[in-house]
Amino acid sequence: MSDEVEPKAAARHKPVRRLDARSLRGLAHPLRMSILEMLTLDGPATATGPSARLGENTGTVSWHLRHLAQHGFIEEETGRGTKRERWWRVVEDTKVLETAEFHDDPDTRGALSIYMHELVQQYFSRNYLSESWDGDWQRAGAISDWRDLRMTPAQLKSLNDELMAVIARHTPEPGAEAAPGALPIIVQIQSFPRKERGNG
């Protein structure tokens, strides 16, 4: 399975970075993944913002920020802040993780498991359902589930490629002006095989 930290729709405008075993181990920590998620969704921050939202002390968050920077996931925003308060931003590239490369590597399998479980948890903890939205937004959002498909690996890959192409068509070009009333949108796609269980 190929998991993209950022989907292919974003790859049109950004350099692509394939994550190796070292960078996967550097990312695969629940707190680091939460910090990176916040910087990705909300933009640059010092250690103070994530520490308050995550209930961690600033020293711990600062250490994890430096660790993320060491592995190339974030960078310091130069010309902003002070020696005591450094601003950090996400490195603008598309990160691609080929999970199949690490399944047979005992040194990395644990990190891969942590990363995948934490990623799924992040996806489902985003707060659309817990926030108040007006009727138009309530009717526009969707949570859908299809269970009656049967496919070969090639067919599943083709389905994913088609879905990504649809998202790419709706991804604005850099610098394009958003329509009045437009808000940031998150699209989540999960497609995976299920082991068949007997009825007996």
N, C-alpha and C positions, 0 to 999 in steps of 0.2 A: 504494500500500500504506500502510496506517496502522499505524505501530509505536507501541505504548504502552510508555513507560518503565516504567509500572506498569499491569497489566491492569485491565479494566473491573470485575472483582470488587472491587477496592480502591476504585473510584470511588464506591461507595455511601456511604462514610463520610468522604471527603476532598474538598476543593475541587479542581476540575480546572484545570490550567494548560496551555495550548497553547504549545508551544515555537516561538518565532520564529527568524529567521535569526541574530540576535545571540546568543540563548541557545544555539542549536545550535553555533555556532562556539566559544562559551565552554566547552561540554561536550566537544566532539570532540577529545580528546587522550587517548592511551592511559593515561597516569599519572593524569590527573584522573578518568577513568572507573573505574579500579581503586580509587582512593581512595573515590569515591562508592559503589561496590559494597560495599566493606568497611563503611562507615558505615551503609549500608542494611541489611546482613545482621547486623552485629554490634553496632550501636548507637553512641552517642557515643564519641569518642576525641580525644586530643591528636595532634599531629604525630608523636609518638614511636612509637605503635603501628603505623600504616601504614608509617612509614619503615623500621622493623625488618623487617616482613613483606615489603616490596617491595624491600629492599636499596637504598634511596635515603637521602640525608642529610636530616636534619630541616628544614634551611633550604629545600631544594627542595620538600619536602612542604608546609611551612608556606605557601610562595608559592602552590602550587596550591590549598590549602585556602582561602586568601583569595580566589583567583580564582573558585572555586566559589561562595563566599559572595557575591561581587560580582554574579554572575549569578543568584542566588536559589535555588541548589540546596541549599545548607546554610546554617546559621546558628549563631552562637556560643551556647553554653549558658550563659546568664547565672547568676551566683551560684556558679559552679564554676570551679576553677582559679585561676591567678595571671596577672599581666601577662606572665610568661615562658612559661607553659604554658596555652594557651587550649583549651577543650573545644569540639568542633564536633558538631553533629547534623544529620541530614537534615531538610529542610523537609517537613512532612507535607502533601503534596498529590499528586494523581495527574497525572503529566506525560504529555501526549499529543503525539506528533510525527506530522504528516501528511507522509510522505516525498514524496508526489507534488507538494507545493507547492514543492519545492526542486530538482527534477530539471532545470528549464530556467533555473536561476539559476547562472551560471558562478562567481559569488563564493561561493556556498554549497555547490556540488556536491562540492567536495573535502572539506569538513567533513562532509557527509552520508556520503560514502564511508568516511571514517575512522571515523565513529560506527558505521555499520552493520557494518563488518568487525570492529571492536573488540567490539561487542555480541555478535555470534555467537561470537567467541573466548571471551568471558567465560562465555557459556552453557555451552560445551563444556569449560571448564577447571574447573568446579565439581567437588568432590572426592568424590562419592558412591562411585564405583567404586574409588578408591584407599584408602578407609577400611574398617576392619573393622566389620561389622554382624552382629548375630545373625540366626538363621534367619528369624524372623518379619519383620524389616525387609528382608532379602534377598528374601523371597517377595513382599513388598508393593510394592516399587519396580518400576518398569518402564521400559524403553527400547523404543519401538515405532516402526515405519516402515511406512506404507502407500503403495504406488506405483501402484495400479491404478485410481485415481479419474480421471474425466474430467469437468470442470465448466466452466460459464460463469463469468464474474466474479460475477454475482449469486448463483449457487449456492455459490461459494466463500465469499462474504461471509456467506451464510445459515449455512453450516457453522460458520464462526468465531463467529458470534453464538450459535449453539446451544452450542458448546463453552464459551464464556465464561459462558453462563447456568448451566451445570453447575458451573463453578468458583465462581460467585457463591453458589450454594446451599450450598456447603461452606465458605464464608468466614464465620468467626464474627463476631457483632456486637461492637462495641467493649465491652470490659469483661467479655465472656463468659469463664467459667472453662473452661480446657482440660480434656479428659478425662485421667484418670491415665495416665501413660506417654506422653502426646502430645509430639511433637517438632515443630519448625518444618519445614514441607514446601515444597519448590520444585516448581512445575509449569511445564514449558516446552512451548509449542505453537508450531510453525512450520508454516505452510501457504503454499505459493507455487507458481506455475506453472513448468513445465519446458519449455524449447524442444525441440521434436521434431527428432530427427536422422534423416536418411535412412539406408537400409541400404546404399546404394551407395558 
